Amino acid sequence: MATPLLFTPLAIRTITLKNRLVVSPMCQYSGEDGFANDWHLVHLGSRAVGGAGLVFTEAIAVSPSGRISPADLGIWKDEHIIQLRKITDFIAAQGSVPGIQLAHAGRKASVTPPWKGDHYIPEQEGGWHTIGPSPIPFADESNMPHELSQAEIAAIVTEFKSAAQRSLDAGFKIIEIHAAHGYLINQFTSPLSNKRTDEYGGSFDNRIRFLLEIINAIRSVWPDELPLFLRISASDWTEGGWTTEDSVQLAGIVKNLGVDLIDCSSGGVVANVKIPAKPDYQVPFAAAVRKAGILTGAVGIIVSPEQAEAILNNEQADLIFMARELLRDPYFPLRAARELGYNEMEWPVQYERAKRKK
């Protein structure tokens, strides 16, 4: 029997993923002052034990003001490296590749965790004033973001560069730039949130300028032998917003700057948008972008081994990013191998006696 594509290794630069299953970045809202702790070690480590080829951290902020909530992880100071290194060492010891997603929340920052309502936290209650490309609030209850000056934009680019260097020191092998879900980079790329009249606003080329500067800055310190991914919102799902065609155009540009794979999500830049969420609803974005000659990742309500295998067989994506299904079942890769008839999947030696049911 042929090896399922889901369990076929994928080499990107000098890194080889043992399979095509990726733990998608998932915020845990469980840190303090940006520091990772035992929760993050167990959460991420258990998915590595479960067999995923690539394990991404949650979105990790490049500055304190870049956090979504005060409980987000950060990598804006060297002291954050030690705890993150424990996590990357454990992930690597399981044969998985440790990845980090670098992010800045922009105008969607300074909110409570979801289980506390996602409410904006004012400065007098421990929050901070948000920033963005333009003074446009995300939602009615959000605060008015400060419009970034060009000097402030340059400073954030430098923060991404410094975060990339720390990511290397912390043992990560893949960086993903978070330019999706309505966070700061996405706020620049989308015409719905960027109303600037300088060289960072207006035309497509101007709106992607901030992102390209970040890519170049990260690539200046991130080794050539290590992969760089980019997560985008491939559509704003709103008239007048970012489109799939924009995503395809962007793919051709960033590929030449050293981006190896585009992780295709969607939405998040404006509030109260109706998105037709259903299984595979975002897969067409990955398929369209892939035609630009770049690797892609599919994400969004992918819940079964057969579904994931079909996406790969149909050449719609190269990696399968999973989030909620891996929250429900950290050992999904082990189960998927069994259900797809792949008996060569390695289990942790500590668990091997349970590999085959007697």
Kinemage of the C-alpha trace (Angstrom):
@kinemage 1
@onewidth
@group {chain A} dominant
@subgroup {mainchain}
@vectorlist {calphas} color= white
{ca met a 1} P 0.000 0.000 0.000
{ca ala a 2} L 1.325 3.441 -0.936
{ca thr a 3} L 2.161 5.834 1.861
{ca pro a 4} L -0.639 8.378 2.342
{ca leu a 5} L 0.435 11.864 1.292
{ca leu a 6} L -0.402 13.026 4.808
{ca phe a 7} L 2.548 10.962 6.043
{ca thr a 8} L 4.962 11.754 3.231
{ca pro a 9} L 7.886 13.914 4.447
{ca leu a 10} L 8.277 17.431 3.085
{ca ala a 11} L 11.673 19.116 2.789
{ca ile a 12} L 11.766 22.918 2.897
{ca arg a 13} L 15.276 24.319 2.632
{ca thr a 14} L 17.279 22.175 5.095
{ca ile a 15} L 14.317 21.271 7.311
{ca thr a 16} L 12.384 18.064 6.678
{ca leu a 17} L 8.944 17.644 8.203
{ca lys a 18} L 8.199 13.992 8.934
{ca asn a 19} L 4.567 14.444 7.865
{ca arg a 20} L 2.197 17.121 6.558
{ca leu a 21} L 0.265 17.730 9.787
{ca val a 22} L 0.896 21.087 11.436
{ca val a 23} L -0.205 22.345 14.838
{ca ser a 24} L -1.622 25.723 13.896
{ca pro a 25} L -0.874 28.684 16.187
{ca met a 26} L -3.518 28.820 18.923
{ca cys a 27} L -3.557 31.531 21.586
{ca gln a 28} L -3.655 30.169 25.128
{ca tyr a 29} L -3.912 33.453 27.063
{ca ser a 30} L -1.954 31.855 29.893
{ca gly a 31} L 1.306 33.801 30.126
{ca glu a 32} L 2.509 36.585 32.392
{ca asp a 33} L 4.669 39.471 31.175
{ca gly a 34} L 5.139 37.519 27.958
{ca phe a 35} L 6.737 34.507 29.640
{ca ala a 36} L 5.870 30.945 28.689
{ca asn a 37} L 5.265 28.494 31.528
{ca asp a 38} L 4.467 24.843 32.213
{ca trp a 39} L 1.058 25.154 30.538
{ca his a 40} L 2.687 26.027 27.223
{ca leu a 41} L 5.286 23.282 27.600
{ca val a 42} L 2.626 20.630 28.203
{ca his a 43} L 0.187 22.029 25.620
{ca leu a 44} L 2.736 22.187 22.797
{ca gly a 45} L 4.722 19.192 23.969
{ca ser a 46} L 1.697 16.900 23.986
{ca arg a 47} L 1.004 17.717 20.332
{ca ala a 48} L 4.604 16.821 19.503
{ca val a 49} L 4.166 13.545 21.404
{ca gly a 50} L 0.987 13.086 19.350
{ca gly a 51} L 3.018 12.990 16.159
{ca ala a 52} L 2.547 16.327 14.386
{ca gly a 53} L 5.363 17.090 11.964
{ca leu a 54} L 5.453 20.800 12.801
{ca val a 55} L 4.349 22.419 16.058
{ca phe a 56} L 3.768 26.172 16.074
{ca thr a 57} L 3.528 28.283 19.176
{ca glu a 58} L 0.670 30.692 19.563
{ca ala a 59} L 1.094 34.186 18.135
{ca ile a 60} L 4.050 35.582 20.074
{ca ala a 61} L 4.206 39.359 20.369
{ca val a 62} L 7.266 41.293 19.247
{ca ser a 63} L 6.512 44.041 21.790
{ca pro a 64} L 4.354 44.503 24.904
{ca ser a 65} L 1.846 46.625 22.969
{ca gly a 66} L 1.714 43.944 20.278
{ca arg a 67} L -0.018 41.424 22.539
{ca ile a 68} L -3.654 40.642 21.944
{ca ser a 69} L -4.189 40.357 25.694
{ca pro a 70} L -1.982 40.920 28.744
{ca ala a 71} L -1.739 37.111 29.033
{ca asp a 72} L -0.154 36.577 25.593
{ca leu a 73} L 3.362 35.287 25.107
{ca gly a 74} L 6.131 37.628 23.999
{ca ile a 75} L 9.647 37.612 22.677
{ca trp a 76} L 10.573 41.256 23.089
{ca lys a 77} L 13.345 40.639 25.612
{ca asp a 78} L 16.151 38.140 26.006
{ca glu a 79} L 14.725 36.817 29.262
{ca his a 80} L 11.873 35.191 27.317
{ca ile a 81} L 14.309 32.873 25.546
{ca ile a 82} L 15.001 30.460 28.425
{ca gln a 83} L 11.430 29.196 28.833
{ca leu a 84} L 10.885 29.026 25.086
{ca arg a 85} L 14.073 27.002 24.723
{ca lys a 86} L 12.679 24.337 27.058
{ca ile a 87} L 9.687 24.015 24.759
{ca thr a 88} L 11.668 23.838 21.506
{ca asp a 89} L 14.061 21.271 22.976
{ca phe a 90} L 11.153 19.034 23.995
{ca ile a 91} L 9.380 19.357 20.645
{ca ala a 92} L 12.568 18.515 18.764
{ca ala a 93} L 13.234 15.525 21.024
{ca gln a 94} L 9.923 14.030 19.798
{ca gly a 95} L 10.999 14.296 16.154
{ca ser a 96} L 8.796 17.307 15.447
{ca val a 97} L 9.942 20.695 14.218
{ca pro a 98} L 9.396 23.704 16.517
{ca gly a 99} L 7.940 26.783 14.832
{ca ile a 100} L 7.128 30.250 16.121
{ca gln a 101} L 4.555 32.730 14.875
{ca leu a 102} L 5.658 36.353 15.272
{ca ala a 103} L 2.877 38.899 15.588
{ca his a 104} L 1.708 42.379 16.489
{ca ala a 105} L -1.977 42.856 17.251
{ca gly a 106} L -2.168 46.548 16.339
{ca arg a 107} L -5.639 47.995 16.849
{ca lys a 108} L -6.987 44.602 18.046
{ca ala a 109} L -4.710 44.607 21.102
{ca ser a 110} L -5.388 45.168 24.811
{ca val a 111} L -8.418 42.910 25.189
{ca thr a 112} L -9.458 40.316 27.749
{ca pro a 113} L -9.181 36.579 26.959
{ca pro a 114} L -12.193 35.035 25.193
{ca trp a 115} L -13.527 33.435 28.373
{ca lys a 116} L -13.657 36.933 29.868
{ca gly a 117} L -15.531 38.418 26.933
{ca asp a 118} L -12.895 39.817 24.533
{ca his a 119} L -13.486 43.286 25.987
{ca tyr a 120} L -11.131 46.207 25.442
{ca ile a 121} L -9.022 46.895 28.534
{ca pro a 122} L -8.509 50.633 29.101
{ca glu a 123} L -5.141 51.939 30.220
{ca gln a 124} L -6.360 52.677 33.752
{ca glu a 125} L -7.241 48.995 34.133
{ca gly a 126} L -3.910 47.610 32.957
{ca gly a 127} L -4.368 47.863 29.197
{ca trp a 128} L -2.641 50.129 26.726
{ca his a 129} L -3.454 52.471 23.879
{ca thr a 130} L -3.617 50.616 20.586
{ca ile a 131} L -1.931 51.542 17.317
{ca gly a 132} L -2.673 51.076 13.639
{ca pro a 133} L -2.020 52.379 10.143
{ca ser a 134} L -5.007 54.728 10.438
{ca pro a 135} L -7.152 56.081 13.307
{ca ile a 136} L -10.010 53.653 12.670
{ca pro a 137} L -11.353 51.510 15.528
{ca phe a 138} L -11.869 47.805 14.891
{ca ala a 139} L -15.367 47.821 16.398
{ca asp a 140} L -17.745 50.229 18.116
{ca glu a 141} L -16.516 49.207 21.561
{ca ser a 142} L -12.821 49.442 20.580
{ca asn a 143} L -10.655 52.445 21.302
{ca met a 144} L -9.379 54.844 18.657
{ca pro a 145} L -5.948 53.574 17.597
{ca his a 146} L -2.990 55.908 17.343
{ca glu a 147} L -1.925 56.412 13.720
{ca leu a 148} L 1.655 55.262 13.376
{ca ser a 149} L 4.264 57.687 12.134
{ca gln a 150} L 6.870 56.500 9.661
{ca ala a 151} L 9.470 56.493 12.439
{ca glu a 152} L 7.183 54.303 14.565
{ca ile a 153} L 6.650 51.950 11.622
{ca ala a 154} L 10.418 51.598 11.239
{ca ala a 155} L 10.737 50.834 14.953
{ca ile a 156} L 8.205 47.990 14.684
{ca val a 157} L 10.087 46.535 11.720
{ca thr a 158} L 13.161 46.491 13.943
{ca glu a 159} L 11.152 44.757 16.676
{ca phe a 160} L 10.285 41.951 14.250
{ca lys a 161} L 13.966 41.661 13.310
{ca ser a 162} L 15.026 41.439 16.964
{ca ala a 163} L 12.294 38.877 17.630
{ca ala a 164} L 13.570 36.747 14.752
{ca gln a 165} L 17.066 36.729 16.213
{ca arg a 166} L 15.693 35.699 19.605
{ca ser a 167} L 13.615 33.006 17.902
{ca leu a 168} L 16.817 31.540 16.500
{ca asp a 169} L 18.475 31.675 19.917
{ca ala a 170} L 15.419 29.948 21.419
{ca gly a 171} L 15.797 26.973 19.077
{ca phe a 172} L 12.980 27.536 16.615
{ca lys a 173} L 13.502 26.180 13.102
{ca ile a 174} L 10.632 27.887 11.272
{ca ile a 175} L 9.224 31.399 11.645
{ca glu a 176} L 5.732 32.303 10.505
{ca ile a 177} L 4.921 35.994 10.118
{ca his a 178} L 1.352 36.669 11.217
{ca ala a 179} L -0.130 38.942 8.563
{ca ala a 180} L -3.701 37.694 8.949
{ca his a 181} L -6.845 37.939 11.078
{ca gly a 182} L -6.953 41.707 11.233
{ca tyr a 183} L -3.765 42.169 13.239
{ca leu a 184} L -1.285 44.945 12.524
{ca ile a 185} L 0.299 43.747 9.275
{ca asn a 186} L -3.140 42.816 7.925
{ca gln a 187} L -4.370 46.260 8.953
{ca phe a 188} L -1.779 47.732 6.605
{ca thr a 189} L -2.482 45.395 3.675
{ca ser a 190} L -6.274 45.760 3.712
{ca pro a 191} L -7.803 48.891 2.143
{ca leu a 192} L -10.608 48.655 4.705
{ca ser a 193} L -8.323 49.511 7.630
{ca asn a 194} L -5.562 51.452 5.869
{ca lys a 195} L -6.550 54.939 4.744
{ca arg a 196} L -3.044 56.428 4.747
{ca thr a 197} L -1.961 58.864 2.043
{ca asp a 198} L 1.806 58.361 2.367
{ca glu a 199} L 3.928 55.545 0.893
{ca tyr a 200} L 2.342 53.043 3.309
{ca gly a 201} L -1.207 53.548 2.034
{ca gly a 202} L -3.332 53.814 -1.069
{ca ser a 203} L -2.031 51.511 -3.786
{ca phe a 204} L -1.477 47.762 -3.445
{ca asp a 205} L 2.297 48.261 -3.540
{ca asn a 206} L 2.134 50.859 -0.792
{ca arg a 207} L -0.138 48.816 1.455
{ca ile a 208} L 2.152 45.782 1.326
{ca arg a 209} L 5.291 47.874 1.940
{ca phe a 210} L 5.252 47.348 5.730
{ca leu a 211} L 5.007 43.574 5.278
{ca leu a 212} L 7.830 43.499 2.735
{ca glu a 213} L 10.050 45.513 5.060
{ca ile a 214} L 9.364 43.021 7.847
{ca ile a 215} L 10.173 40.067 5.578
{ca asn a 216} L 13.452 41.668 4.524
{ca ala a 217} L 14.347 42.527 8.109
{ca ile a 218} L 13.682 38.997 9.332
{ca arg a 219} L 15.538 37.412 6.417
{ca ser a 220} L 18.571 39.587 7.261
{ca val a 221} L 19.016 37.639 10.526
{ca trp a 222} L 17.133 34.395 9.856
{ca pro a 223} L 19.518 31.858 8.275
{ca asp a 224} L 19.104 31.027 4.600
{ca glu a 225} L 18.893 27.329 5.461
{ca leu a 226} L 15.779 27.817 7.631
{ca pro a 227} L 12.230 28.258 6.279
{ca leu a 228} L 10.101 31.363 6.555
{ca phe a 229} L 6.302 31.085 6.392
{ca leu a 230} L 3.670 33.783 6.020
{ca arg a 231} L 0.091 33.591 7.278
{ca ile a 232} L -2.351 35.786 5.382
{ca ser a 233} L -6.047 36.446 5.358
{ca ala a 234} L -6.584 35.558 1.719
{ca ser a 235} L -9.920 37.392 1.658
{ca asp a 236} L -11.582 40.035 3.819
{ca trp a 237} L -14.987 38.593 2.853
{ca thr a 238} L -16.109 42.211 2.377
{ca glu a 239} L -16.703 44.324 -0.701
{ca gly a 240} L -13.833 46.719 -1.266
{ca gly a 241} L -11.456 44.637 0.824
{ca trp a 242} L -8.483 42.370 0.180
{ca thr a 243} L -9.194 39.640 -2.384
{ca thr a 244} L -7.937 36.248 -3.485
{ca glu a 245} L -6.428 37.947 -6.525
{ca asp a 246} L -4.472 40.247 -4.208
{ca ser a 247} L -3.228 37.169 -2.344
{ca val a 248} L -1.997 35.529 -5.536
{ca gln a 249} L -0.210 38.731 -6.534
{ca leu a 250} L 1.381 38.994 -3.092
{ca ala a 251} L 2.542 35.367 -3.277
{ca gly a 252} L 4.634 36.034 -6.361
{ca ile a 253} L 6.314 38.983 -4.648
{ca val a 254} L 7.113 37.439 -1.272
{ca lys a 255} L 8.389 34.222 -2.836
{ca asn a 256} L 11.226 36.243 -4.334
{ca leu a 257} L 12.033 37.719 -0.909
{ca gly a 258} L 12.552 34.351 0.766
{ca val a 259} L 9.089 33.290 1.930
{ca asp a 260} L 8.755 29.533 1.458
{ca leu a 261} L 5.085 28.852 2.265
{ca ile a 262} L 1.874 30.838 2.604
{ca asp a 263} L -0.569 29.695 5.268
{ca cys a 264} L -3.951 30.683 3.846
{ca ser a 265} L -6.566 31.778 6.358
{ca ser a 266} L -9.131 34.567 5.918
{ca gly a 267} L -11.148 37.328 7.556
{ca gly a 268} L -10.662 39.248 10.773
{ca val a 269} L -9.912 42.757 9.586
{ca val a 270} L -13.430 44.126 10.100
{ca ala a 271} L -16.028 43.187 12.692
{ca asn a 272} L -19.360 41.413 12.163
{ca val a 273} L -18.571 39.929 8.768
{ca lys a 274} L -20.591 36.884 7.769
{ca ile a 275} L -18.155 34.142 6.795
{ca pro a 276} L -19.575 30.907 5.331
{ca ala a 277} L -17.597 28.692 7.673
{ca lys a 278} L -17.883 24.998 6.813
{ca pro a 279} L -15.432 22.149 6.193
{ca asp a 280} L -12.865 23.079 3.519
{ca tyr a 281} L -14.234 26.627 3.174
{ca gln a 282} L -10.730 28.132 3.108
{ca val a 283} L -9.059 25.417 1.032
{ca pro a 284} L -9.776 27.207 -2.297
{ca phe a 285} L -7.571 30.073 -1.090
{ca ala a 286} L -4.622 27.718 -0.596
{ca ala a 287} L -5.299 26.146 -3.997
{ca ala a 288} L -5.387 29.529 -5.756
{ca val a 289} L -2.240 30.855 -4.095
{ca arg a 290} L -0.409 27.588 -4.779
{ca lys a 291} L -0.806 28.239 -8.499
{ca ala a 292} L 1.570 31.188 -8.058
{ca gly a 293} L 4.337 28.606 -7.621
{ca ile a 294} L 4.683 28.672 -3.850
{ca leu a 295} L 3.957 26.062 -1.177
{ca thr a 296} L 0.720 26.605 0.732
{ca gly a 297} L -0.943 25.476 3.914
{ca ala a 298} L -4.670 24.768 4.192
{ca val a 299} L -6.519 25.587 7.398
{ca gly a 300} L -10.088 25.826 8.685
{ca ile a 301} L -12.487 23.133 9.902
{ca ile a 302} L -10.286 20.259 8.766
{ca val a 303} L -11.332 17.486 11.120
{ca ser a 304} L -10.783 14.061 9.566
{ca pro a 305} L -7.844 12.115 8.115
{ca glu a 306} L -9.740 11.486 4.895
{ca gln a 307} L -10.497 15.174 4.470
{ca ala a 308} L -6.863 16.140 5.008
{ca glu a 309} L -5.621 13.427 2.645
{ca ala a 310} L -8.043 14.552 -0.060
{ca ile a 311} L -6.757 18.138 0.094
{ca leu a 312} L -3.224 16.910 -0.532
{ca asn a 313} L -4.260 14.441 -3.216
{ca asn a 314} L -6.143 17.173 -5.037
{ca glu a 315} L -2.975 19.317 -4.982
{ca gln a 316} L -4.780 22.124 -3.183
{ca ala a 317} L -2.121 22.534 -0.487
{ca asp a 318} L 1.182 21.099 0.722
{ca leu a 319} L 0.590 21.182 4.484
{ca ile a 320} L -2.501 20.749 6.630
{ca phe a 321} L -2.757 23.229 9.506
{ca met a 322} L -5.081 22.035 12.261
{ca ala a 323} L -6.241 23.900 15.341
{ca arg a 324} L -9.444 22.966 17.144
{ca glu a 325} L -9.328 19.317 16.153
{ca leu a 326} L -5.898 19.138 17.758
{ca leu a 327} L -7.302 20.756 20.893
{ca arg a 328} L -9.882 17.989 20.978
{ca asp a 329} L -7.363 15.274 20.172
{ca pro a 330} L -3.613 15.953 20.632
{ca tyr a 331} L -2.933 12.485 19.198
{ca phe a 332} L -4.823 13.060 15.958
{ca pro a 333} L -1.732 12.223 13.822
{ca leu a 334} L -1.405 8.797 15.474
{ca arg a 335} L -5.109 8.145 14.952
{ca ala a 336} L -4.989 9.422 11.369
{ca ala a 337} L -2.161 7.046 10.516
{ca arg a 338} L -4.156 4.100 11.818
{ca glu a 339} L -7.331 5.130 9.999
{ca leu a 340} L -5.462 5.632 6.725
{ca gly a 341} L -3.751 2.261 7.055
{ca tyr a 342} L -0.269 3.676 7.556
{ca asn a 343} L 1.480 1.319 9.956
{ca glu a 344} L 4.950 2.862 9.778
{ca met a 345} L 4.040 5.871 11.926
{ca glu a 346} L 6.488 6.005 14.803
{ca trp a 347} L 5.034 6.238 18.288
{ca pro a 348} L 6.951 7.461 21.313
{ca val a 349} L 8.728 4.432 22.741
{ca gln a 350} L 6.919 5.045 26.024
{ca tyr a 351} L 3.579 4.494 24.254
{ca glu a 352} L 4.452 1.705 21.824
{ca arg a 353} L 2.762 -1.011 23.846
{ca ala a 354} L -0.549 0.705 23.024
{ca lys a 355} L 0.132 1.054 19.294
{ca arg a 356} L -1.848 -1.995 18.278
{ca lys a 357} L -4.990 -3.060 19.973
{ca lys a 358} L -4.857 -6.666 21.174
